[in-house]
């Protein structure tokens, strides 16, 4: 097993590899799911390269990604793996709902434990915030699951500042998962400082801009059925044509650094702090090896600023999500006060 730097997320002693693996794309959203044996093989390859932090969710598939990850973990030493999964996103008759009631939290956790075939989940996130349920109720039930040993650490995903603070007052939040990349920087104003103020770790998803900075849809064509063509406006029509300029700029800088655009974009995120553990996803061994090599890239403060300046926020065309999903993100994630 290769060596990858390790960091602590939160203040409760939860240690993970500085680079994790997002497993979503093995099962859903990015075109045809990979064959189960190929997905298992990729997870094993990641472990052998030194990655021990794996991220899944009940909605990926739905459910099939947890089953896949659980099967892959069967032949790995459980105590050396940090397993993260999520609850709360439900699609009913094609409509996206979020659930956070105490009763739902418990059932979701028990169902995930069965699918993953494990006795405990290392890091259990609320995937999106249920704005009809006080966050105190949701986290109160998660706290009970921690006390029962079913969950070790609690996380939030796409949570607002108010929600993070109120949740943390009920039980320490170990990590907040959020979208953070060269073209998604809005979390830097309030969310990141709040996490740091409270001692909460940061887990960026889509650190390569959903593959954009790896050349997806520019160098490689997206498969039919790839959700980016529907759910991510930045990949669509005129927006995409404008955004290609950003890729070209990062590509030119990558040549200067002797690496690929994907490696430079990921290295930029990796350099954001010792409380940051990005979880890029891939279904290809070659890409995984390339991502791992990005840990070896060293960037000065001036170089980090130069890379960020190549992708100014005001030049990024399109929202990061289609409207119906965007309204479920951290900007709309406050919950009612408890009665």
C-alpha positions in Angstrom: 0.0 0.0 0.0 1.4 3.4 -1.1 1.7 6.3 1.3 -0.6 9.4 1.0 -0.5 12.2 3.5 -3.2 12.0 6.2 -5.0 14.9 7.8 -7.5 15.3 10.7 -11.1 16.4 9.9 -12.8 18.2 12.7 -11.6 18.2 16.3 -12.7 14.7 17.4 -9.7 12.9 16.0 -11.1 11.6 12.7 -8.1 11.0 10.4 -8.4 10.5 6.6 -6.2 10.5 3.6 -5.7 14.0 2.2 -7.2 12.7 -1.1 -10.4 10.6 -1.1 -12.3 8.8 -3.7 -15.9 9.9 -4.7 -17.6 6.7 -5.8 -20.8 8.2 -7.3 -19.8 8.1 -10.9 -19.2 4.3 -10.8 -23.0 3.8 -10.5 -24.9 6.9 -11.7 -25.3 10.3 -13.3 -22.2 10.2 -15.6 -23.5 7.9 -18.3 -23.5 4.1 -18.2 -22.6 2.6 -14.8 -19.4 0.5 -14.7 -19.6 -3.2 -14.3 -19.6 -4.2 -10.7 -16.3 -6.1 -10.9 -14.7 -3.0 -12.5 -16.0 -0.7 -9.8 -14.7 -3.1 -7.1 -11.3 -3.3 -8.9 -11.0 0.5 -9.0 -11.7 0.9 -5.3 -9.1 -1.8 -4.5 -6.6 0.0 -6.8 -7.3 3.2 -4.9 -6.7 1.5 -1.6 -3.4 0.0 -2.9 -2.4 3.5 -4.0 -2.9 4.6 -0.4 -6.4 6.2 -0.6 -8.5 5.0 2.4 -11.3 7.6 2.4 -14.3 6.5 0.3 -17.5 8.5 -0.3 -20.9 7.2 -1.4 -24.6 7.9 -0.7 -27.9 6.1 -0.6 -29.2 8.2 -3.6 -26.4 7.0 -5.9 -28.1 4.5 -8.1 -30.2 4.8 -6.0 -28.8 2.3 -3.5 -26.6 0.4 -6.0 -23.4 2.4 -5.2 -23.6 1.6 -1.5 -23.9 -2.1 -2.4 -20.9 -1.8 -4.7 -18.8 0.0 -2.2 -19.8 -2.5 0.5 -18.7 -5.4 -1.7 -15.4 -3.8 -2.4 -14.7 -3.2 1.3 -15.2 -6.9 2.1 -11.7 -7.8 1.1 -10.1 -4.6 2.7 -9.2 -4.2 6.3 -12.2 -2.3 7.7 -10.3 -0.6 10.5 -8.0 1.1 7.8 -10.9 2.4 5.7 -12.8 5.7 6.4 -16.3 5.1 4.9 -18.6 8.1 4.3 -22.2 7.9 3.1 -25.1 10.2 3.1 -28.9 10.3 3.6 -31.8 12.7 2.9 -32.1 12.9 -0.9 -35.2 11.0 -2.2 -36.7 10.9 -5.7 -40.4 10.2 -5.6 -42.2 9.9 -9.0 -39.4 11.8 -10.6 -39.4 14.7 -8.1 -36.5 15.5 -5.9 -37.3 15.7 -2.2 -35.2 16.1 1.0 -36.0 14.4 4.2 -34.5 15.1 7.7 -37.0 13.9 10.3 -35.7 11.9 13.2 -37.6 8.8 12.1 -36.3 9.1 8.5 -32.7 9.6 9.7 -32.8 6.4 11.7 -34.4 4.3 9.0 -31.9 5.7 6.3 -28.9 4.8 8.5 -30.1 1.3 9.2 -30.8 0.7 5.5 -27.4 2.0 4.6 -25.7 -0.2 7.1 -27.4 -3.2 5.6 -26.5 -2.3 2.0 -22.9 -1.6 2.9 -22.9 -4.7 5.1 -20.9 -3.0 7.8 -21.4 -2.5 11.5 -20.8 1.2 11.5 -20.4 4.2 9.2 -17.3 6.4 9.8 -18.8 9.7 8.6 -22.5 10.1 8.0 -23.7 13.2 6.2 -27.0 14.8 5.8 -26.8 15.0 2.0 -29.1 18.1 1.7 -30.8 20.1 4.4 -34.5 19.5 4.9 -35.8 23.1 5.3 -39.1 21.9 6.9 -37.4 20.2 9.9 -35.3 22.0 12.6 -31.7 21.0 12.2 -31.7 20.3 15.9 -34.1 17.4 15.3 -32.0 15.9 12.5 -28.7 16.2 14.4 -30.3 15.1 17.6 -31.1 11.7 16.0 -27.6 11.5 14.5 -26.2 12.1 17.9 -28.2 9.0 19.2 -26.8 6.9 16.3 -23.3 8.0 17.4 -24.1 7.0 21.0 -25.3 3.6 19.7 -22.0 3.0 17.7 -23.8 2.9 14.3 -22.1 6.2 13.3 -18.7 7.5 14.4 -18.8 11.1 13.1 -21.4 13.4 11.8 -21.2 15.6 8.6 -23.4 18.0 6.7 -23.5 18.6 2.9 -24.6 21.9 1.3 -25.5 23.5 4.6 -25.9 27.2 5.3 -23.9 29.1 8.0 -26.9 29.2 10.3 -27.5 25.5 9.9 -23.9 24.6 10.5 -23.7 26.6 13.7 -27.0 25.3 15.1 -26.1 21.7 14.2 -22.6 22.0 15.8 -24.3 23.2 19.0 -26.2 19.9 19.3 -23.3 17.6 18.5 -19.8 18.4 17.0 -19.9 18.4 13.2 -16.7 16.7 11.9 -16.9 17.7 8.2 -18.9 19.8 5.8 -19.0 18.6 2.2 -19.4 21.3 -0.4 -18.6 22.0 -4.0 -15.3 23.8 -4.2 -13.1 24.1 -7.3 -11.5 26.7 -9.6 -14.9 27.6 -11.0 -17.0 27.2 -7.8 -15.6 29.6 -5.2 -18.6 31.2 -3.5 -18.2 29.0 -0.4 -15.0 31.0 0.4 -16.8 34.1 1.7 -18.9 32.6 4.5 -19.0 28.7 4.6 -15.2 28.0 4.7 -14.6 30.7 7.4 -17.5 29.3 9.5 -16.1 25.8 9.3 -12.7 27.0 10.3 -14.1 29.1 13.2 -15.8 25.9 14.6 -13.0 23.5 13.8 -14.9 21.6 11.1 -13.1 19.7 8.3 -13.9 20.5 4.7 -14.5 17.9 2.0 -14.8 19.4 -1.5 -16.7 17.4 -4.0 -16.3 18.0 -7.7 -12.9 19.5 -7.2 -12.3 19.2 -11.0 -15.5 21.1 -11.8 -17.4 17.8 -12.5 -14.5 16.8 -14.8 -14.5 20.0 -16.8 -10.9 20.7 -15.9 -10.0 17.2 -16.9 -11.3 18.0 -20.4 -14.7 16.3 -20.1 -16.8 17.4 -23.1 -13.8 19.3 -24.5 -11.2 16.6 -25.0 -13.5 13.7 -24.3 -17.1 13.7 -25.5 -19.8 13.1 -22.8 -22.0 10.0 -23.2 -25.6 10.3 -24.1 -27.5 10.2 -20.8 -24.7 12.0 -18.9 -26.6 14.1 -16.4 -24.1 17.1 -16.8 -25.9 17.8 -20.1 -29.2 18.3 -18.2 -28.3 19.2 -14.6 -25.2 21.3 -15.0 -25.9 24.5 -17.0 -22.1 25.2 -17.3 -21.9 22.3 -19.7 -24.7 23.5 -21.9 -24.9 25.5 -25.2 -23.5 29.0 -25.1 -22.4 28.7 -21.4 -20.1 25.8 -22.4 -18.6 27.7 -25.4 -17.7 30.6 -23.1 -16.3 28.3 -20.4 -14.0 26.6 -22.9 -11.8 29.7 -22.6 -11.3 29.0 -18.9 -10.1 25.4 -19.7 -7.6 26.7 -22.2 -6.1 29.1 -19.7 -5.7 26.4 -17.0 -4.3 24.1 -19.7 -1.7 26.7 -20.6 -0.7 27.0 -17.0 -0.5 23.2 -16.6 2.0 23.0 -19.4 4.1 25.5 -17.5 4.0 23.3 -14.4 4.6 20.1 -16.4 1.3 18.5 -15.5 -2.2 18.0 -16.8 -5.0 20.6 -16.4 -6.8 18.1 -14.1 -3.7 17.8 -11.9 -3.2 21.5 -11.7 -6.9 22.1 -10.8 -6.8 19.4 -8.2 -3.5 20.6 -6.7 -5.0 24.0 -6.3 -7.8 22.5 -4.1 -5.4 20.3 -2.2 -3.3 23.5 -1.3 -6.3 25.2 0.3 -5.4 23.9 3.8 -4.6 21.0 6.1 -8.3 20.7 6.9 -9.3 20.0 3.3 -9.7 16.5 1.8 -11.2 16.6 -1.7 -12.9 13.5 -3.1 -12.6 13.5 -6.9 -14.4 10.7 -8.6 -13.4 8.6 -11.6 -14.1 5.2 -13.2 -10.7 4.9 -14.8 -7.5 3.7 -13.2 -5.4 6.1 -15.4 -7.4 9.1 -14.0 -7.1 7.8 -10.5 -3.3 7.5 -10.8 -3.2 11.0 -12.4 -5.2 12.4 -9.5 -2.9 10.8 -6.9 0.1 12.3 -8.6 -1.3 15.8 -8.1 -0.3 15.4 -4.4 3.3 15.8 -5.6 2.7 19.2 -7.1 4.0 22.1 -5.0 2.5 25.5 -5.6 3.6 28.8 -4.1 1.2 31.4 -2.8 1.8 33.5 -6.0 1.2 30.5 -8.2 -2.0 29.6 -6.4 -3.2 33.2 -7.0 -2.2 33.0 -10.7 -4.2 29.8 -11.2 -7.3 31.3 -9.4 -7.0 34.4 -11.6 -7.2 32.3 -14.7 -10.8 31.4 -13.8 -12.4 34.7 -12.5 -15.8 34.1 -10.9 -17.5 36.7 -13.1 -16.4 34.9 -16.2 -17.9 31.5 -15.3 -21.0 31.1 -17.4 -24.0 29.3 -15.9 -25.1 28.2 -12.5 -23.5 25.1 -11.1 -26.8 23.3 -10.9 -30.1 23.4 -12.8 -32.6 25.5 -11.0 -34.6 22.6 -9.4 -31.4 21.3 -7.7 -29.8 24.7 -7.1 -32.7 25.6 -4.8 -31.6 22.7 -2.5 -28.0 24.0 -2.1 -26.5 25.8 0.9 -27.8 29.2 -0.2 -31.3 28.0 0.6 -30.6 25.7 3.5 -31.8 27.4 6.7 -34.2 25.4 8.8 -37.0 26.5 11.2 -36.3 27.1 14.9 -37.3 24.1 17.1 -40.7 24.5 18.8 
